[in-house]
Amino acid sequence: AQRILHTTLTETKEAWGSDTIGGIIMDPKTGRIIAMDALPSYNPNSFQEVKDVASFTNQNVSGVYEMGSIIKPITVAAALDAGVVTDGVTTYNDTGFRDLNGYKVRNFDGKPRGSGTSMQMILDKSLNVGIVFLVEQLGIKPFQEYFKKFGLGSETGIDVPTEASGLTKNLDSNVLVDSATAGFGQGIAVTPIQTIRALAVLGNGGKLVSPHLVDSIVYKSGDVKKLVPDEGEQVITAETSEQISRMLVHVVDYALKDGDYKMDHYAIAAKTGTAQMVKPGGGYYDDRYLHSFFGYFPAYDPKYIIFLFHTHPKGAQYASATLTDPFFKLVKFLISYYELPPDR
């Protein structure tokens, strides 16, 4: 799995000329890291030849990024879990943009979806205005409490050095726009390892697991300490986990590239993310994006969760164009290599 991840990241970086690229494959139920890689990297046998010190840092645990729309399913799950909306029942009037005290929140295309817009549509079409609606239904404080319970802004404690905690002061703000933008993954910056841990909650029955690389520690004395994964705090109910998983399967089956990637024998739960990149000194680039993609499968009893991201890819604005093929290449490899039985 490590080799295929490395190859996939290398090919994707070359194809799109991205600055940084990273990926993690994890068991969503235990937090066991199956593969993790990031580029640019270096050969440990010739580390003295490295020109760019950035190559030494593991972007998956030290890099802090505004992740964009892959955060939206967390907001949807929080609203479902709190009982403030019901999938298949609740609708809202999508006006295409909202003015929040002078800060304009727009859908990616600026277009209204009209009255009767469903909760599923918020995920299918990745509607920022829908996320504002959900945050309003939840209320600022409950919304922020959910995001903190999902572990956003707190270190995972993964067993590798230099883990960053992220920049999430907007989750302590009393201003609606700060929570609304956090709800669609802008204005809060988190690490990839924090992100995959939070997203694993959606599929694993609602628990916050501890990501880890080693299974046991062997001491010089010969004693072996087995690292037993902790149970994990219950963040959302198992029912909510199943609901959001069903909604994310719908995204793949019908919305992602118009359903071209639907798999006949496996239910895949997934979502793309495209975020504007922050300029040094403040503000956003209008021509540089972070693309991300996450998914887990088999959707209702997931063995694997995959998270991919890259910064400033050239030649495509949206993550669906740059990361859908790499994601499904990894999915198909894991299904065949580990001989996963079909779930459809």
Secondary structure, 3 states (H helix, E strand, C coil): CHHHHHHHHHHHHHHHCCCCEEEEEECCCCCEEEEEEEECCCCHHHHHHCCCHHHHCCHHHHCCECCHHHHHHHHHHHHHHHCCCCCCCCEEEECCEEEECCEEEECCCCCCCEEEEEHHHHHHCCCHHHHHHHHHHHCHHHHHHHHHHCCCCCCCCCCCCCCCCCECHHHHCCCHHHHHHHHCCCCCEECHHHHHHHHHHHHCCCEECCCECCCEEECCCCCEEECCCCCCEECCCHHHHHHHHHHHHHHHHHHHHHHCCCCCCCCCEEEEEEEEEECCCCCEEEEEEEEEEEEEECCCCCCEEEEEEEECCCCCCCHHHHHHHHHHHHHHHHHHHCCCCCCC
